[in-house]
Amino acid sequence: MWAFDNSYYRHMDGFHVPTRPDVPPEPRLIRINRPLASEMGLSLDGLDNGQLAALFSGEMIPEGAEPLAQAYAGHQFGTFVPQLGDGRAVMLGEIITPDGRRFDMQLKGAGRTPFSRGGDGKAALGPVLREYLVSEAMAALGVPTTRALAATLTGETILRDRPLTGAVLCRIAASHIRVGTFQYFIARGDTDRLRQLSDHVIARHYPALVETAAPYEALLEAVVEAQAALVARWMGLGFVHGVMNTDNMTVSGETIDYGPCAFLDAYAGQAKFSSIDQNGRYAFGAQPHMALWNLTRLAECLLPLIDADEEAAIARVTAILNRFPERFNWHWLAVMRAKTGLFEEREGDLALMQGLFAVMEGQGVDFTCFFRTLASDLAGEEQARDQFMDPTAFDPWRVQWAARMATEEGRVAERITLMNATNPRIIPRNHNVEAALEAAYAGDFTPFEALLEAVTHPFDTRPEWENYATPPDDGGAGYVTFCGT
């Protein structure tokens, strides 16, 4: 039926446990992502909503699928847990797309697995729809991310802080291999499987490294580069992941796990939203530092593969890790130049951009609205300036920005086009997401559908979407997200 080719199931013995999803009592389709299905070569011809619900809820296993739960470990808020694994997710298998790419197909919320650790393995409707909304918005914004293929109701009621409607998300990823997957085997002293995992990751995600003289060093360098680019994109959108544990960092460089995530409304460098992040470990401004922390944990796992002499191996990985700040700044400045209408690199750009955020701090400046309206400054308007509680605070930086623009050629119209193609009008604003989820719990999916349509066209201007581009009256103060497990 579909082009399954399950290399992880066949070749990675000891990395997973064969696991079938629970059969839901009354599956019902909420949403199917037909454009993504088409891109993946998944024919849905002749399948009605009942059959689609059966396929994407776990009631029916597609032909060629070989379901499994992956094993991994992880640092959770700095504390190492030697065994985590897929506690509420079952990977159906790997799909080969018509253009030869390989993707995992996973059911999230599909019931207990050998890694559930006493949990029910289920997912509530709210977290499923949140991940659908935010992951598809991130894809539309050009951010590497897992994708949502389908969402289904299960016909169950699950217990969290209150009884909630049960649901399943069908998630697509380049792979679900995490830093925590490597940690699982280093914790067990299993160097052979660590090497096997590294070789699998290189072949799957970084095939150009296969013939290099030092492939495991090159692997670390590649993951460092991918994560530097990814987190720079997050920072350019005001995105706060919320739970950057090592089991939530993929080696492919995709954003994964949209549990307690949020977007900045009013800018604050240390903004945090997760109910379980009491000390701000994963606050907005801490994300580059935490990415490096996680990459250091990956480097520790690779030490025995890089050099039998531990001191020599440490020296080699340290040199690679020390390049992360430079690589992050390079990617972040590329993002910020586009956001501010600059085409060329100049010395002093880092100080200029850091100075902008210093000016924004404490001024109640809506992150998304500010950058979207900044292009209006080039037309002689002051919409960006008006975002500040004290507009005069913006004036010195605006003078510096104008002087910086004067150092390069470029027509005003070209700058405006660049900025409007980079700075979205519409993001999944936290209050809009919450409203859509509450309506869905009450049985009304119309707000979810409308918001999904808007956030997957983030640069469009439509009168009926104006409310999605408007920040909350309180600037998002006091907003809290929850993990959903």
RODO-2510 file (C-alpha; in nm, 4 decimals, decimal comma):
residues 485
     n   res          X          Y          Z
     1     m     0,0000     0,0000     0,0000
     2     w     0,2671     0,2494     0,1071
     3     a     0,6448     0,2390     0,0510
     4     f     0,7650     0,1172     0,3907
     5     d     1,1334     0,0275     0,4289
     6     n     1,1984    -0,0253     0,7988
     7     s     1,5758    -0,0120     0,8392
     8     y     1,5633     0,0690     1,2110
     9     y     1,3473    -0,2378     1,2767
    10     r     1,5591    -0,4693     1,0623
    11     h     1,9129    -0,3623     1,1420
    12     m     1,9058    -0,2018     1,4875
    13     d     1,8456    -0,4935     1,7208
    14     g     1,8560    -0,3808     2,0835
    15     f     1,7539    -0,0260     1,9969
    16     h     1,3794    -0,0858     2,0181
    17     v     1,1063    -0,3219     2,1297
    18     p     0,8385    -0,4464     1,8865
    19     t     0,5180    -0,2861     2,0129
    20     r     0,1682    -0,2658     1,8711
    21     p    -0,0458     0,0391     1,9350
    22     d    -0,3590     0,0051     2,1445
    23     v    -0,6803    -0,0391     1,9500
    24     p    -0,8938     0,2683     2,0231
    25     p    -1,2623     0,2029     2,0945
    26     e    -1,4117     0,4626     1,8576
    27     p    -1,1535     0,6320     1,6339
    28     r    -1,2705     0,9390     1,4454
    29     l    -1,0679     1,1526     1,2086
    30     i    -1,0121     1,5141     1,3069
    31     r    -0,7694     1,6242     1,0357
    32     i    -0,5590     1,4720     0,7612
    33     n    -0,2694     1,6666     0,6104
    34     r    -0,3312     1,5815     0,2446
    35     p    -0,0496     1,7989     0,1012
    36     l     0,2022     1,6245     0,3280
    37     a     0,0571     1,2835     0,2410
    38     s     0,0980     1,3643    -0,1275
    39     e     0,4569     1,4826    -0,0741
    40     m     0,5331     1,1520     0,0958
    41     g     0,3731     0,9471    -0,1792
    42     l     0,0977     0,8151     0,0481
    43     s    -0,2003     0,7355    -0,1691
    44     l    -0,5270     0,7994     0,0127
    45     d    -0,7439     0,7195    -0,2872
    46     g    -1,0529     0,5242    -0,1998
    47     l    -1,0105     0,5654     0,1748
    48     d    -1,3038     0,7195     0,3569
    49     n    -1,2761     0,9038     0,6882
    50     g    -1,3454     0,5865     0,8844
    51     q    -1,0613     0,4008     0,7169
    52     l    -0,8273     0,6989     0,7587
    53     a    -0,9172     0,7153     1,1272
    54     a    -0,8397     0,3450     1,1617
    55     l    -0,4991     0,3834     0,9923
    56     f    -0,3875     0,6911     1,1834
    57     s    -0,5154     0,5966     1,5293
    58     g    -0,3627     0,2501     1,5584
    59     e    -0,6791     0,0501     1,4988
    60     m    -0,5422    -0,0778     1,1673
    61     i    -0,1731    -0,1422     1,0976
    62     p    -0,0791    -0,0443     0,7408
    63     e     0,0646    -0,3156     0,5187
    64     g     0,4426    -0,3084     0,5434
    65     a     0,4551    -0,1378     0,8841
    66     e     0,6575    -0,2984     1,1659
    67     p     0,5579    -0,1118     1,4834
    68     l     0,8150    -0,0488     1,7549
    69     a     0,8945     0,1649     2,0569
    70     q     1,2414     0,3193     2,0537
    71     a     1,4832     0,2992     2,3460
    72     y     1,6638     0,6106     2,4672
    73     a     1,7814     0,7839     2,7826
    74     g     1,8131     1,1532     2,8583
    75     h     1,8921     1,4423     3,0867
    76     q     1,5611     1,5856     3,2048
    77     f     1,6093     1,9338     3,3496
    78     g     1,9719     1,8418     3,4159
    79     t     1,9062     1,5066     3,5833
    80     f     2,0158     1,1956     3,3958
    81     v     1,7569     0,9192     3,3529
    82     p     1,9260     0,6088     3,2075
    83     q     1,6060     0,4664     3,0562
    84     l     1,3243     0,6697     2,9060
    85     g     1,2160     0,5469     2,5629
    86     d     0,8895     0,5885     2,3753
    87     g     0,6449     0,5762     2,6614
    88     r     0,3426     0,6882     2,4618
    89     a     0,4519     0,6607     2,1003
    90     v     0,4735     0,3744     1,8535
    91     m     0,6735     0,4086     1,5337
    92     l     0,4892     0,2332     1,2521
    93     g     0,7892     0,2322     1,0214
    94     e     0,9873     0,4304     0,7672
    95     i     0,8367     0,5671     0,4481
    96     i     1,0429     0,6226     0,1333
    97     t     0,9083     0,9234    -0,0575
    98     p     0,8903     0,9384    -0,4382
    99     d     1,2109     1,1473    -0,4414
   100     g     1,3955     0,8925    -0,2268
   101     r     1,3845     1,0601     0,1146
   102     r     1,3221     0,8540     0,4269
   103     f     1,0811     0,9525     0,7051
   104     d     0,9571     0,7901     1,0244
   105     m     0,5824     0,7553     1,0713
   106     q     0,4913     0,7542     1,4390
   107     l     0,1684     0,7428     1,6369
   108     k     0,1887     0,9625     1,9460
   109     g    -0,0581     0,8754     2,2200
   110     a    -0,1020     0,5191     2,0963
   111     g    -0,0979     0,3475     2,4369
   112     r     0,1379     0,1759     2,6781
   113     t     0,4760     0,0487     2,5677
   114     p     0,7575    -0,1299     2,7558
   115     f     0,8934     0,2201     2,8294
   116     s     0,5765     0,3746     2,9750
   117     r     0,7049     0,3586     3,3355
   118     g     0,3547     0,3324     3,4823
   119     g     0,1985     0,5870     3,2492
   120     d    -0,1085     0,5211     3,0378
   121     g     0,0670     0,5952     2,7094
   122     k    -0,2210     0,8113     2,5954
   123     a    -0,2447     1,1693     2,4707
   124     a    -0,5151     1,4235     2,5331
   125     l    -0,6817     1,6149     2,2530
   126     g    -0,5285     1,9502     2,3524
   127     p    -0,1605     1,8508     2,3254
   128     v    -0,2296     1,6661     1,9984
   129     l    -0,3899     1,9712     1,8392
   130     r    -0,1228     2,2034     1,9828
   131     e     0,1505     1,9964     1,8184
   132     y    -0,0441     1,9851     1,4931
   133     l    -0,0851     2,3638     1,4906
   134     v     0,2657     2,4598     1,5971
   135     s     0,4613     2,2031     1,3963
   136     e     0,2746     2,2928     1,0772
   137     a     0,3232     2,6626     1,1498
   138     m     0,6964     2,6040     1,1954
   139     a     0,7100     2,4158     0,8652
   140     a     0,5370     2,7074     0,6925
   141     l     0,7933     2,9419     0,8490
   142     g     1,0777     2,7357     0,7037
   143     v     1,1986     2,5911     1,0352
   144     p     1,3236     2,2290     1,0325
   145     t     1,0580     2,0372     1,2215
   146     t     0,8673     1,7173     1,2654
   147     r     0,5334     1,7344     1,0841
   148     a     0,1738     1,6420     1,1622
   149     l     0,0174     1,3996     0,9155
   150     a    -0,3100     1,3298     1,0946
   151     a    -0,5009     1,3752     1,4183
   152     t    -0,7710     1,1384     1,5375
   153     l    -1,0012     1,1064     1,8332
   154     t    -0,9850     0,7705     2,0108
   155     g    -1,3266     0,7620     2,1766
   156     e    -1,1621     0,7415     2,5176
   157     t    -1,1530     0,9653     2,8219
   158     i    -0,8113     0,9938     2,9809
   159     l    -0,7241     1,1290     3,3221
   160     r    -0,4811     1,4145     3,3777
   161     d    -0,5643     1,6972     3,6182
   162     r    -0,9204     1,6393     3,4915
   163     p    -1,0914     1,3927     3,2555
   164     l    -0,9933     1,4789     2,8969
   165     t    -1,0778     1,3629     2,5477
   166     g    -0,8230     1,1159     2,4114
   167     a    -0,6521     1,1589     2,0752
   168     v    -0,3599     1,0355     1,8643
   169     l    -0,1192     1,2375     1,6499
   170     c     0,0475     1,0795     1,3494
   171     r     0,3891     1,2452     1,3426
   172     i     0,6397     1,2456     1,0577
   173     a     1,0129     1,2979     1,1199
   174     a     1,3382     1,2596     0,9306
   175     s     1,4076     1,0290     1,2243
   176     h     1,3356     1,0112     1,5948
   177     i     1,7007     0,9521     1,6909
   178     r     1,7979     1,1843     1,9733
   179     v     2,1006     1,2777     2,1801
   180     g     1,9321     1,0579     2,4418
   181     t     1,9542     0,7584     2,2084
   182     f     2,3326     0,7838     2,2240
   183     q     2,3163     0,8310     2,6008
   184     y     2,1203     0,5080     2,6385
   185     f     2,4145     0,3032     2,5122
   186     i     2,7002     0,4997     2,6661
   187     a     2,5260     0,4552     3,0038
   188     r     2,5449     0,0793     2,9473
   189     g     2,9049     0,0844     2,8268
   190     d     2,7919    -0,0653     2,4964
   191     t     3,0495     0,0776     2,2553
   192     d     2,9585    -0,1657     1,9792
   193     r     2,5987    -0,0454     1,9634
   194     l     2,7148     0,3140     2,0014
   195     r     2,9259     0,2667     1,6895
   196     q     2,6364     0,0968     1,5112
   197     l     2,4072     0,3873     1,5996
   198     s     2,6615     0,6440     1,4831
   199     d     2,7104     0,4630     1,1539
   200     h     2,3320     0,4456     1,1075
   201     v     2,2938     0,8190     1,1710
   202     i     2,5763     0,9051     0,9325
   203     a     2,4301     0,6860     0,6562
   204     r     2,0786     0,8201     0,7095
   205     h     2,1355     1,1900     0,7763
   206     y     2,4913     1,2785     0,6758
   207     p     2,5919     1,0338     0,3994
   208     a     2,8660     1,2650     0,2713
   209     l     3,0593     1,1789     0,5897
   210     v     3,0817     0,8054     0,5193
   211     e     3,4174     0,8279     0,3462
   212     t     3,5768     1,0894     0,5748
   213     a     3,8917     0,9993     0,7674
   214     a     3,7348     1,0810     1,1063
   215     p     3,3618     1,0128     1,0611
   216     y     3,2584     1,0411     1,4269
   217     e     3,4226     1,3781     1,4712
   218     a     3,2577     1,4846     1,1475
   219     l     2,9249     1,3603     1,2819
   220     l     2,9590     1,5776     1,5908
   221     e     3,0512     1,8750     1,3729
   222     a     2,7452     1,8156     1,1535
   223     v     2,5048     1,7936     1,4477
   224     v     2,6598     2,1046     1,6048
   225     e     2,6039     2,2925     1,2792
   226     a     2,2458     2,1658     1,2422
   227     q     2,1527     2,2636     1,5961
   228     a     2,3205     2,6049     1,5709
   229     a     2,1119     2,6764     1,2609
   230     l     1,7931     2,5423     1,4174
   231     v     1,8116     2,7370     1,7433
   232     a     1,9016     3,0527     1,5507
   233     r     1,5732     3,0112     1,3606
   234     w     1,3845     2,9683     1,6887
   235     m     1,5395     3,2840     1,8267
   236     g     1,4438     3,4775     1,5160
   237     l     1,0773     3,3898     1,5671
   238     g     1,0523     3,4351     1,9425
   239     f     0,9909     3,0613     1,9817
   240     v     1,0435     2,9035     2,3237
   241     h     1,0750     2,5260     2,3081
   242     g     1,0201     2,4869     2,6805
   243     v     1,1689     2,1417     2,7362
   244     m     1,5133     2,1145     2,5757
   245     n     1,6029     1,7891     2,7463
   246     t     1,8559     1,5705     2,5666
   247     d     1,5795     1,3276     2,4723
   248     n     1,4139     1,6172     2,2870
   249     m     1,7124     1,7095     2,0682
   250     t     1,7242     1,5203     1,7403
   251     v     2,0524     1,4521     1,5634
   252     s     1,8803     1,5349     1,2339
   253     g     1,8402     1,8995     1,3392
   254     e     1,4593     1,9009     1,3455
   255     t     1,2439     2,0604     1,6129
   256     i     1,0709     1,7852     1,8078
   257     d     0,8205     1,7742     2,0957
   258     y     0,5795     2,0673     2,1108
   259     g     0,4569     2,0072     2,4654
   260     p     0,5163     2,3205     2,6766
   261     c     0,6231     2,5380     2,3831
   262     a     0,5136     2,8983     2,3310
   263     f     0,5886     3,2137     2,1334
   264     l     0,6880     3,5453     2,2803
   265     d     0,4279     3,8170     2,2818
   266     a     0,5967     4,1038     2,4663
   267     y     0,9724     4,0538     2,4328
   268     a     1,1584     3,9362     2,7421
   269     g     1,4956     3,7683     2,7148
   270     q     1,4298     3,5377     3,0076
   271     a     1,0686     3,4574     2,9233
   272     k     0,9616     3,1078     3,0214
   273     f     0,6213     2,9464     2,9967
   274     s     0,6556     2,5832     3,1060
   275     s     0,4875     2,4984     3,4355
   276     i     0,7711     2,2593     3,5209
   277     d     1,0592     2,4948     3,4348
   278     q     1,0626     2,6693     3,7699
   279     n     1,4158     2,8077     3,7412
   280     g     1,4057     2,9135     3,3746
   281     r     1,6557     2,6518     3,2589
   282     y     1,4927     2,6585     2,9152
   283     a     1,3935     3,0252     2,9023
   284     f     1,3994     3,2020     2,5653
   285     g     1,7437     3,3586     2,6028
   286     a     1,8933     3,0407     2,7514
   287     q     1,8227     2,8267     2,4445
   288     p     2,1593     2,8669     2,2672
   289     h     2,3434     2,7842     2,5906
   290     m     2,1245     2,4791     2,6499
   291     a     2,1779     2,3593     2,2940
   292     l     2,5526     2,3639     2,3581
   293     w     2,4996     2,1839     2,6900
   294     n     2,3086     1,9085     2,5107
   295     l     2,5696     1,8859     2,2365
   296     t     2,8349     1,8435     2,5035
   297     r     2,6433     1,5395     2,6276
   298     l     2,6477     1,4007     2,2732
   299     a     3,0212     1,4652     2,2509
   300     e     3,0738     1,2685     2,5742
   301     c     2,8991     0,9713     2,4141
   302     l     3,1214     0,9844     2,1068
   303     l     3,4523     0,9990     2,2967
   304     p     3,5300     0,6232     2,2820
   305     l     3,4661     0,6230     1,9060
   306     i     3,6859     0,9239     1,8371
   307     d     4,0057     0,8181     2,0123
   308     a     4,1065     0,5339     2,2445
   309     d     4,3083     0,7932     2,4364
   310     e     4,0384     0,9723     2,6361
   311     e     4,2396     1,2904     2,6826
   312     a     4,3041     1,3122     2,3104
   313     a     3,9357     1,2493     2,2382
   314     i     3,8313     1,5208     2,4852
   315     a     4,0661     1,7679     2,3212
   316     r     3,9219     1,6926     1,9777
   317     v     3,5563     1,7230     2,0762
   318     t     3,6274     2,0334     2,2845
   319     a     3,7668     2,2053     1,9764
   320     i     3,4446     2,1243     1,7909
   321     l     3,2164     2,2378     2,0742
   322     n     3,4099     2,5612     2,1132
   323     r     3,3000     2,6549     1,7630
   324     f     2,9309     2,6422     1,8511
   325     p     2,9004     3,0062     1,9691
   326     e     3,0610     3,1303     1,6487
   327     r     2,8387     2,9097     1,4323
   328     f     2,5256     3,0062     1,6259
   329     n     2,6072     3,3757     1,5948
   330     w     2,6695     3,3337     1,2223
   331     h     2,3286     3,1729     1,1681
   332     w     2,1506     3,4109     1,4054
   333     l     2,2996     3,7148     1,2342
   334     a     2,1894     3,5798     0,8963
   335     v     1,8361     3,5565     1,0351
   336     m     1,8535     3,9012     1,1934
   337     r     1,9971     4,0706     0,8848
   338     a     1,7023     3,9450     0,6826
   339     k     1,4602     4,0568     0,9532
   340     t     1,6077     4,4078     0,9498
   341     g     1,6507     4,4408     0,5725
   342     l     2,0264     4,4006     0,5487
   343     f     2,1864     4,2069     0,2656
   344     e     2,5575     4,1945     0,3484
   345     e     2,7804     4,1022     0,6408
   346     r     2,9484     4,3869     0,8255
   347     e     3,1711     4,4026     1,1297
   348     g     2,9660     4,5358     1,4147
   349     d     2,6428     4,3593     1,3152
   350     l     2,6460     4,1457     1,6300
   351     a     2,6640     4,4517     1,8548
   352     l     2,3919     4,6213     1,6494
   353     m     2,1499     4,3306     1,6880
   354     q     2,2290     4,2732     2,0537
   355     g     2,1718     4,6441     2,1072
   356     l     1,8249     4,6178     1,9555
   357     f     1,7167     4,3510     2,2022
   358     a     1,8662     4,5463     2,4898
   359     v     1,6459     4,8393     2,3858
   360     m     1,3385     4,6132     2,3544
   361     e     1,3824     4,4599     2,7016
   362     g     1,1209     4,5854     2,9467
   363     q     0,9461     4,8030     2,6876
   364     g     0,6457     4,5777     2,6298
   365     v     0,7402     4,5424     2,2632
   366     d     0,5461     4,2677     2,0877
   367     f     0,8136     4,0562     1,9184
   368     t     0,6220     3,9601     1,6054
   369     c     0,4465     4,2943     1,5512
   370     f     0,7679     4,4908     1,5972
   371     f     0,9611     4,3087     1,3272
   372     r     0,6642     4,2957     1,0915
   373     t     0,6126     4,6719     1,1212
   374     l     0,9842     4,7565     1,1027
   375     a     0,9618     4,7672     0,7234
   376     s     0,7112     5,0528     0,7582
   377     d     0,9952     5,2631     0,8991
   378     l     1,1534     5,2594     0,5547
   379     a     0,8359     5,4181     0,4157
   380     g     0,8536     5,7019     0,6669
   381     e     0,5992     5,5610     0,9105
   382     e     0,6567     5,4949     1,2795
   383     q     0,4615     5,1766     1,3430
   384     a     0,7646     4,9973     1,4883
   385     r     0,8508     5,2922     1,7124
   386     d     0,4950     5,2966     1,8407
   387     q     0,5414     4,9446     1,9795
   388     f     0,7555     5,0873     2,2635
   389     m     0,6097     5,2099     2,5906
   390     d     0,8667     5,4897     2,5597
   391     p     0,9082     5,5434     2,1837
   392     t     1,2106     5,7662     2,2344
   393     a     1,4015     5,4638     2,3647
   394     f     1,3977     5,3258     2,0092
   395     d     1,5344     5,6382     1,8418
   396     p     1,9106     5,5909     1,9036
   397     w     1,9003     5,2378     1,7673
   398     r     1,6998     5,3515     1,4644
   399     v     1,9754     5,6035     1,3863
   400     q     2,2380     5,3253     1,4086
   401     w     2,0254     5,1012     1,1845
   402     a     1,9908     5,3766     0,9218
   403     a     2,3675     5,4305     0,9265
   404     r     2,4221     5,0561     0,8848
   405     m     2,1838     5,0421     0,5856
   406     a     2,3753     5,3276     0,4260
   407     t     2,6889     5,1084     0,4100
   408     e     2,5399     4,8867     0,1409
   409     e     2,3582     4,9422    -0,1836
   410     g     1,9998     4,8362    -0,2058
   411     r     1,6724     4,9949    -0,2985
   412     v     1,4127     5,0521    -0,0299
   413     a     1,1637     4,8308    -0,2135
   414     e     1,4090     4,5381    -0,2053
   415     r     1,4604     4,5775     0,1677
   416     i     1,0874     4,5874     0,2325
   417     t     1,0351     4,2763     0,0195
   418     l     1,3068     4,0917     0,2118
   419     m     1,1676     4,1952     0,5497
   420     n     0,8083     4,1071     0,4630
   421     a     0,9191     3,7665     0,3367
   422     t     1,1093     3,7031     0,6613
   423     n     0,8926     3,8543     0,9347
   424     p     0,5586     3,6763     0,9702
   425     r     0,2324     3,8561     1,0359
   426     i     0,0798     3,5471     1,1924
   427     i     0,2232     3,3000     1,4409
   428     p     0,0405     3,0509     1,6664
   429     r    -0,0149     3,3112     1,9357
   430     n    -0,0599     3,1460     2,2694
   431     h    -0,4052     3,2899     2,3452
   432     n    -0,5369     3,1902     2,0020
   433     v    -0,4035     2,8375     2,0412
   434     e    -0,5656     2,8029     2,3838
   435     a    -0,8999     2,9293     2,2511
   436     a    -0,8897     2,6764     1,9674
   437     l    -0,8081     2,3915     2,2061
   438     e    -1,0850     2,4805     2,4503
   439     a    -1,3361     2,4936     2,1661
   440     a    -1,2160     2,1529     2,0432
   441     y    -1,2651     2,0024     2,3895
   442     a    -1,6234     2,1315     2,3676
   443     g    -1,6637     1,9555     2,0332
   444     d    -1,6164     2,2557     1,8029
   445     f    -1,3178     2,2182     1,5687
   446     t    -1,3970     2,5261     1,3604
   447     p    -1,1555     2,7555     1,5530
   448     f    -0,8795     2,4942     1,5194
   449     e    -0,9332     2,4679     1,1437
   450     a    -0,9419     2,8448     1,1003
   451     l    -0,6264     2,8994     1,3063
   452     l    -0,4454     2,6182     1,1230
   453     e    -0,5269     2,7800     0,7884
   454     a    -0,3923     3,1143     0,9117
   455     v    -0,0685     2,9929     1,0728
   456     t     0,0222     2,7889     0,7649
   457     h     0,0076     3,1124     0,5610
   458     p     0,2107     3,3254     0,8029
   459     f     0,3077     3,6047     0,5624
   460     d    -0,0357     3,6618     0,4098
   461     t    -0,2549     3,9611     0,4784
   462     r    -0,6252     3,8830     0,4886
   463     p    -0,8872     4,0954     0,6675
   464     e    -1,0477     3,7901     0,8284
   465     w    -0,7129     3,7000     0,9888
   466     e    -0,6509     4,0334     1,1564
   467     n    -0,7377     3,8930     1,4988
   468     y    -0,4634     3,6304     1,4569
   469     a    -0,2066     3,9073     1,4014
   470     t    -0,3149     4,1033     1,7087
   471     p    -0,1295     4,0525     2,0391
   472     p    -0,3223     3,9908     2,3608
   473     d    -0,4139     4,2957     2,5650
   474     d    -0,1903     4,1905     2,8534
   475     g     0,1150     4,1157     2,6356
   476     g     0,0899     3,7489     2,7275
   477     a     0,1692     3,8067     3,0938
   478     g     0,1212     3,5032     3,3132
   479     y     0,0794     3,2526     3,0298
   480     v     0,1715     2,8970     3,1367
   481     t     0,2013     2,5788     2,9308
   482     f     0,1904     2,2178     3,0447
   483     c     0,3670     1,9070     2,9190
   484     g     0,0564     1,6954     2,8567
   485     t     0,1925     1,3623     2,9800
***
